[in-house]
């Protein structure tokens, strides 16, 4: 008998956090369904959550659309919670209640959005309780991570985009800020099926949080930006927070600049090229690949990896998980360039030349067979 594959249903499946939840659920080997409280009928949502091992409620509106007010956005958040609650009730009446519910709450207080999130959470707890389904809510602070939306209540993504646009963000005061990487938020929301977590409302474990200030955050991002734009330098990623910020930065920078041209120093002896300048630990390796062969077809959740073709001709391809969005770079040893792989993007390299391909690989942490952070997926 085959092992049961848990099914996760994400309500509000089109947003930033939903992409991370979908990615991590896939990495765990779960089947993933998605639905929208704005586009789908109540019956369709109930069908999507029917018998799911976990329903993850993410549907909300944290920023009003053009022509809307903050109260309009708050009302949309309340309605989203009510719709998911009604769908749970409908599925339960049909004898198809989900096995668990996970809710993305907020640490915000005293705003219309915070009040709406609290209302939605209460509606979901009530519906889950009536159906005999355990529910867990995580109170999430400011999120950041790969593919955040600039100028959309996401200060990290806003700063990154401004720097890439050649702007200097203007900040006022030394305001404190608490940040949580979306990769950690995703794992917390999946905890009812990946680990042991008590039902109820929980604060995020302090080990996942970074308490800083807005000016300090901007300063760190400026350092990452200046190093990368000058010569492709990467920061010391031994600190997980810096690793997470760097991954977020690269998710915006690499689609704009697919590769970093490297300076080749040549004389009568031959040539020398600096391929990676990075702080902290890492692992460097090289491979040979015969013509027509493809290496890779996997992705990483946290590792930052760089490819440099030393000799030969290659196509390096990346694809964003759950999407047809692709990046294709032709690389040649005659014109060295650094190509950085993005977290959550499956990638490969193919020898498209007629000779053996020599490629150098740098990755920001040594390989650990007990925790390889490598997941097979075709590009």
C-alpha positions as CSV (number, residue, x, y, z in Angstrom):
1,X,0.0,0.0,0.0
2,X,1.4,3.4,-1.0
3,X,2.1,6.0,1.7
4,X,-0.6,8.7,2.2
5,X,0.3,11.9,0.5
6,X,-1.0,14.8,2.6
7,X,-3.2,17.4,0.8
8,X,-2.9,21.1,1.6
9,X,-5.5,23.5,0.4
10,X,-4.4,27.2,0.4
11,X,-7.3,29.7,0.5
12,X,-6.0,32.9,-0.9
13,X,-3.5,31.1,-3.1
14,X,-2.3,33.9,-5.3
15,X,-0.2,36.1,-3.0
16,X,3.4,36.4,-1.8
17,X,3.1,34.2,1.3
18,X,1.0,31.7,-0.6
19,X,3.8,31.1,-3.1
20,X,6.2,30.3,-0.2
21,X,3.6,28.0,1.4
22,X,3.1,26.2,-1.9
23,X,6.8,25.9,-2.4
24,X,7.5,24.4,1.0
25,X,4.4,22.1,0.8
26,X,5.8,20.8,-2.5
27,X,9.2,20.3,-0.9
28,X,7.6,18.2,1.8
29,X,6.0,16.0,-0.9
30,X,2.4,17.3,-0.3
31,X,-0.3,17.7,-2.9
32,X,-1.4,21.3,-3.1
33,X,-4.8,22.8,-4.0
34,X,-5.5,26.5,-4.2
35,X,-8.7,28.6,-4.3
36,X,-9.7,32.3,-4.0
37,X,-12.4,33.8,-1.9
38,X,-12.7,36.6,-4.5
39,X,-13.0,34.5,-7.6
40,X,-14.4,31.1,-6.5
41,X,-17.9,30.3,-5.4
42,X,-18.6,29.0,-1.8
43,X,-19.3,25.6,-3.3
44,X,-16.0,25.5,-5.2
45,X,-14.1,26.5,-2.1
46,X,-15.8,23.8,0.0
47,X,-14.9,21.3,-2.7
48,X,-11.3,22.4,-2.6
49,X,-11.0,22.0,1.2
50,X,-13.0,18.8,1.3
51,X,-11.1,16.1,3.2
52,X,-7.9,18.2,3.0
53,X,-5.2,17.3,5.6
54,X,-4.7,21.0,6.2
55,X,-6.5,24.2,5.1
56,X,-4.2,27.2,5.2
57,X,-6.2,30.5,5.3
58,X,-4.2,33.4,3.8
59,X,-7.0,35.3,2.1
60,X,-6.8,39.0,3.1
61,X,-6.5,42.5,1.7
62,X,-3.7,44.4,3.5
63,X,-3.7,47.3,1.1
64,X,-6.7,49.0,-0.6
65,X,-7.0,48.9,-4.3
66,X,-7.1,52.1,-6.3
67,X,-10.2,54.0,-5.3
68,X,-10.8,52.0,-2.1
69,X,-10.4,53.0,1.5
70,X,-8.6,51.3,4.3
71,X,-12.0,50.3,5.6
72,X,-12.8,48.7,2.2
73,X,-9.7,46.6,2.5
74,X,-10.6,45.6,6.1
75,X,-14.1,44.6,5.0
76,X,-12.6,42.4,2.3
77,X,-10.4,40.7,4.9
78,X,-13.4,40.1,7.2
79,X,-15.4,38.7,4.3
80,X,-12.6,36.4,3.2
81,X,-12.5,34.9,6.7
82,X,-16.3,34.5,6.8
83,X,-16.3,32.7,3.4
84,X,-13.6,30.3,4.4
85,X,-15.5,29.6,7.6
86,X,-18.7,29.0,5.7
87,X,-16.8,26.6,3.3
88,X,-15.5,24.6,6.3
89,X,-19.1,24.4,7.7
90,X,-20.4,23.3,4.3
91,X,-17.7,20.6,3.8
92,X,-18.4,19.4,7.4
93,X,-22.1,19.1,6.6
94,X,-21.2,17.0,3.6
95,X,-19.1,14.7,5.8
96,X,-15.9,16.0,4.2
97,X,-14.4,18.3,6.9
98,X,-10.7,19.0,6.6
99,X,-8.5,17.5,9.2
100,X,-6.8,20.8,10.4
101,X,-6.9,24.5,9.8
102,X,-4.0,26.9,9.9
103,X,-4.5,30.7,10.0
104,X,-2.2,33.6,9.2
105,X,-2.8,36.1,11.9
106,X,-1.0,39.4,12.6
107,X,0.9,41.1,15.4
108,X,-0.6,44.4,14.4
109,X,-2.9,46.1,16.8
110,X,-5.2,49.2,16.7
111,X,-5.7,49.3,12.9
112,X,-8.7,48.4,10.8
113,X,-6.7,45.7,9.1
114,X,-5.7,44.2,12.5
115,X,-9.3,44.2,13.7
116,X,-10.4,42.5,10.5
117,X,-7.7,39.8,10.8
118,X,-8.8,39.2,14.4
119,X,-12.5,39.0,13.3
120,X,-11.6,36.5,10.5
121,X,-9.5,34.4,12.9
122,X,-12.4,34.2,15.3
123,X,-14.8,33.2,12.6
124,X,-12.4,30.4,11.5
125,X,-11.9,29.1,15.0
126,X,-15.6,29.0,15.5
127,X,-16.3,27.1,12.3
128,X,-13.4,24.7,12.9
129,X,-14.5,24.1,16.5
130,X,-18.1,23.4,15.4
131,X,-16.7,20.9,12.9
132,X,-14.5,19.2,15.4
133,X,-11.4,20.3,13.5
134,X,-8.2,21.6,15.3
135,X,-7.2,25.1,14.3
136,X,-3.9,26.9,14.8
137,X,-3.2,30.6,14.3
138,X,0.2,32.2,14.0
139,X,0.6,35.9,14.8
140,X,2.9,37.1,12.0
141,X,5.0,40.3,12.1
142,X,6.4,42.1,9.0
143,X,7.2,39.5,6.4
144,X,10.0,39.6,3.8
145,X,11.5,37.1,1.3
146,X,11.8,36.2,-2.3
147,X,9.3,37.9,-4.7
148,X,7.9,40.3,-2.2
149,X,5.7,43.1,-3.7
150,X,7.3,46.5,-3.5
151,X,5.2,49.4,-2.2
152,X,2.7,47.0,-0.9
153,X,3.1,47.1,2.9
154,X,6.4,45.3,2.6
155,X,9.2,47.5,3.5
156,X,12.1,45.2,2.6
157,X,10.8,44.7,-1.0
158,X,10.1,48.4,-1.3
159,X,13.7,49.2,-0.3
160,X,15.2,46.6,-2.6
161,X,13.2,47.9,-5.6
162,X,14.1,51.5,-4.8
163,X,17.8,50.6,-4.7
164,X,17.5,48.8,-8.0
165,X,15.8,51.8,-9.5
166,X,18.7,54.0,-8.5
167,X,16.8,55.7,-5.7
168,X,17.7,56.4,-2.1
169,X,14.8,55.6,0.2
170,X,13.9,58.4,2.5
171,X,13.2,57.4,6.1
172,X,12.3,59.4,9.1
173,X,13.3,58.4,12.6
174,X,14.9,55.3,14.1
175,X,11.8,53.2,14.2
176,X,12.1,49.6,15.4
177,X,10.8,46.8,13.2
178,X,10.4,43.0,13.7
179,X,10.9,40.9,10.6
180,X,10.1,37.3,9.8
181,X,11.3,35.5,6.6
182,X,8.4,34.1,4.6
183,X,10.2,30.7,4.5
184,X,9.8,30.4,8.3
185,X,6.2,31.6,8.1
186,X,5.4,28.9,5.5
187,X,6.9,26.2,7.7
188,X,4.9,27.4,10.8
189,X,1.7,27.4,8.8
190,X,2.4,23.8,7.7
191,X,3.3,22.7,11.2
192,X,0.0,20.9,11.8
193,X,1.0,18.3,9.3
194,X,4.8,18.5,9.5
195,X,5.3,18.5,13.3
196,X,3.5,18.6,16.6
197,X,1.8,21.9,17.4
198,X,-1.0,22.6,19.8
199,X,-4.3,24.1,18.5
200,X,-4.8,27.8,19.4
201,X,-3.1,31.1,18.8
202,X,0.7,31.2,18.9
203,X,3.4,33.8,18.7
204,X,6.3,33.2,16.3
205,X,9.3,31.5,18.1
206,X,11.9,34.2,18.8
207,X,14.6,32.2,17.1
208,X,12.9,33.0,13.7
209,X,12.5,36.8,14.4
210,X,14.9,39.6,13.8
211,X,14.5,42.8,15.8
212,X,16.1,45.7,14.1
213,X,15.4,49.3,13.0
214,X,14.3,50.7,9.7
215,X,17.6,52.6,9.1
216,X,19.6,49.4,10.0
217,X,17.6,47.3,7.6
218,X,18.1,49.9,4.8
219,X,21.9,50.0,5.6
220,X,22.2,46.2,5.3
221,X,20.3,46.2,2.0
222,X,22.5,49.0,0.7
223,X,25.6,47.0,1.5
224,X,24.2,44.0,-0.3
225,X,23.2,46.1,-3.3
226,X,26.5,48.0,-3.6
227,X,28.6,44.8,-3.5
228,X,26.4,43.0,-6.0
229,X,26.2,45.8,-8.5
230,X,29.9,46.7,-8.3
231,X,31.4,43.2,-9.0
232,X,28.8,40.6,-8.1
233,X,30.0,40.3,-4.5
234,X,27.8,38.4,-2.1
235,X,27.6,39.1,1.7
236,X,28.6,36.8,4.5
237,X,25.6,34.6,4.7
238,X,26.6,32.7,7.9
239,X,24.0,34.8,9.7
240,X,20.6,33.3,8.6
241,X,19.0,36.8,8.5
242,X,21.7,38.0,6.0
243,X,21.1,34.9,3.9
244,X,17.4,35.6,3.9
245,X,17.9,39.2,2.9
246,X,20.3,38.3,0.2
247,X,17.9,35.7,-1.2
248,X,15.2,38.3,-1.2
249,X,17.5,40.9,-2.9
250,X,18.6,38.4,-5.6
251,X,14.9,37.5,-6.4
252,X,14.5,41.1,-7.6
253,X,18.0,41.7,-9.0
254,X,18.6,38.6,-11.1
255,X,15.5,38.9,-13.3
256,X,16.7,42.4,-14.2
257,X,20.3,41.4,-14.7
258,X,20.5,37.7,-15.5
259,X,24.3,37.5,-15.1
260,X,27.2,39.4,-13.8
261,X,30.0,40.0,-16.3
262,X,33.4,39.1,-14.8
263,X,36.7,40.8,-15.5
264,X,39.2,38.6,-17.2
265,X,42.9,39.5,-16.6
266,X,45.1,38.1,-19.4
267,X,48.8,38.1,-20.2
268,X,51.3,35.9,-21.9
269,X,50.8,33.2,-19.2
270,X,47.0,33.0,-19.8
271,X,44.1,34.5,-17.9
272,X,42.8,35.0,-14.4
273,X,39.1,35.6,-13.4
274,X,37.8,36.2,-9.9
275,X,34.5,34.3,-9.9
276,X,33.1,34.8,-6.4
277,X,33.8,37.4,-3.8
278,X,31.8,36.5,-0.7
279,X,32.1,36.7,3.1
280,X,31.9,33.7,5.4
281,X,32.0,30.0,4.6
282,X,31.0,28.3,1.4
283,X,31.8,25.5,-0.9
284,X,33.5,25.7,-4.3
285,X,33.5,22.8,-6.7
286,X,33.8,22.3,-10.5
287,X,32.5,19.8,-12.9
288,X,33.1,18.5,-16.4
289,X,30.1,17.8,-18.6
290,X,30.2,16.1,-22.0
291,X,28.3,17.6,-25.0
292,X,24.5,17.4,-24.9
293,X,24.3,16.5,-21.2
294,X,22.2,18.4,-18.7
295,X,23.0,18.7,-15.0
296,X,20.8,19.9,-12.2
297,X,17.0,20.0,-12.5
298,X,16.6,20.8,-8.8
299,X,15.9,23.7,-6.5
300,X,16.9,25.0,-3.1
301,X,14.8,26.6,-0.4
302,X,17.6,28.5,1.3
303,X,20.9,27.9,-0.5
304,X,22.5,30.6,-2.7
305,X,24.4,29.1,-5.6
306,X,26.5,30.6,-8.4
307,X,27.5,29.0,-11.7
308,X,30.5,30.2,-13.7
309,X,31.4,28.5,-17.0
310,X,35.2,28.2,-17.2
311,X,35.5,26.6,-20.6
312,X,33.0,25.6,-23.2
313,X,29.5,26.7,-24.1
314,X,26.4,26.2,-21.9
315,X,22.8,27.2,-21.5
316,X,21.8,27.9,-17.8
317,X,18.1,27.8,-17.3
318,X,15.9,28.7,-14.3
319,X,12.1,28.4,-13.7
320,X,10.2,29.8,-10.8
321,X,8.3,27.1,-8.8
322,X,4.7,26.9,-9.7
323,X,5.1,29.2,-12.7
324,X,6.2,29.3,-16.4
325,X,8.4,32.3,-15.6
326,X,11.9,31.4,-16.9
327,X,15.4,32.9,-17.2
328,X,17.8,31.6,-19.8
329,X,21.4,32.6,-19.9
330,X,24.0,31.5,-22.5
331,X,27.4,31.3,-20.9
332,X,30.8,30.9,-22.4
333,X,34.2,30.4,-21.0
334,X,35.4,33.0,-23.5
335,X,33.4,35.7,-21.8
336,X,33.1,34.7,-18.1
337,X,30.0,35.7,-16.2
338,X,28.4,34.7,-12.9
339,X,24.9,33.4,-12.9
340,X,23.2,33.2,-9.5
341,X,20.5,30.7,-8.8
342,X,17.3,31.9,-7.1
343,X,15.8,30.2,-4.0
344,X,12.6,28.5,-5.1
345,X,13.6,28.4,-8.8
346,X,14.5,25.0,-10.3
347,X,17.7,25.2,-12.4
348,X,19.9,23.3,-14.7
349,X,23.0,23.7,-17.0
350,X,23.4,22.0,-20.4
351,X,26.5,21.6,-22.5
352,X,25.5,23.1,-25.8
353,X,29.0,23.1,-27.3
354,X,31.1,20.4,-29.0
355,X,33.7,20.1,-26.4
356,X,33.8,19.2,-22.7
357,X,32.2,21.9,-20.5
358,X,34.1,23.0,-17.4
359,X,31.9,24.7,-14.8
360,X,32.7,26.1,-11.4
361,X,30.0,26.0,-8.7
362,X,29.9,28.1,-5.5
363,X,27.3,27.6,-2.8
364,X,27.0,29.5,0.4
365,X,27.1,26.5,2.8
366,X,29.0,23.2,2.7
367,X,27.0,20.2,1.6
368,X,25.3,18.3,4.4
369,X,23.9,14.9,3.4
370,X,21.6,15.1,6.5
371,X,20.1,18.4,5.3
372,X,20.9,18.8,1.6
373,X,18.2,21.4,0.8
374,X,18.0,20.0,-2.7
375,X,14.7,19.0,-4.3
376,X,14.4,17.5,-7.8
377,X,12.1,19.2,-10.3
378,X,12.4,19.5,-14.0
379,X,13.0,23.0,-15.4
